[in-house]
Amino acid sequence: MKYLLMILICGFFLNCSNKENQINKFEKIEVIYENKDFNFNLKNYVVKSYDSKLIDTIKINETDKLKLINAFFNNHLDTIKTDIEVTNNDGMAIIPDLSERNLKILNSDEEVSIYISGLAKINKVNSIGQNILKFDSIIISILNKYEKFNQFKIEIEKNDNRMWL
């Protein structure tokens, strides 16, 4: 019984140490999520409109920050070293893809761009694409929880003078 208790305590401290390592590692990386309307910087939580006329900072609580960090590492985005396109394996594409998104991962020594097709389905992409789509959905689900972000999206729509053909 003593050994089991010691193992559990050691496991707890190792897990806490691992989370701190992930947080420290994530603070050295800049991740930018972009779509046709806005870009969101996961390092400083600044959101900008597509034309940078609207800029705001979304105050994200610690729980959601940890969810973002865990999702980044659990989906192995820290291991991606080359640019990637996440599209369905069937080879079909619609141009222009107005619901496309991009992720930019900036380390001190490298920059990785990830293009995510708006038509990409989690069951039609490879395993790396599945991880990226999971992270993508977590980012959006967290942002949509915040009223300030939803107001920002409404403000973008009000000021949108782009023409779609």
Secondary structure, 3 states (H helix, E strand, C coil): CHHHHHHHHHHHHHHHHHHHHHHHHHHCCEEEEEECCEEEECCCCEEEECCCCCEEECCCCHHHHHHHHHHHHHCCHHHCCCCEEECCCCCCCCCCCCCCEEEEEECCCCEEEEEECCCCCHHHCCHHHHHHHHHHHHHHHHHHCCHHHHHHHHHHHHHCCCCCC
